Amino acid sequence: MLAFMFGAPGWMEMLVIALVILLLFGNRLPSVMRSLGRGVVEFKKGLSDQGSDEEHEEKAVTKEDAKAEK
């Protein structure tokens, strides 16, 4: 509601906010980014494992169907 009353922050205000955040959290920022990167890697690994599990299950089902047809 306040953003509509005073207008959206411009580039100068955003720069000041970014500098304040950098000053407050600057020493913890590398560790936070490292943790975020590890989380993204684990997420992608989980997605690829899930896809390979589904393919493995499909192959197993088709082998069982082939055996059942004989």
C-alpha positions, 0 to 999 in steps of 0.5 A: 500500500505504501508503494502506491502512495509514495511510488515504486523505489527508483534505481538510486533507492534500490542501490542504497538498499543493496549497499545496506544489505551488503554491509549487514550481511556481507561477511555471511554472504559467501557461505549463504551463496555456497549453501544455495549452490549446493542445494541447487546441485542436490536438487538437480541430482535428485531430478536426474535420479528420479528420471533414471529410476522411472526409466529403470522401472519402465524397462523392468515392466516391459521385461516382465510383460515379455516374460508373461507373454511367453 
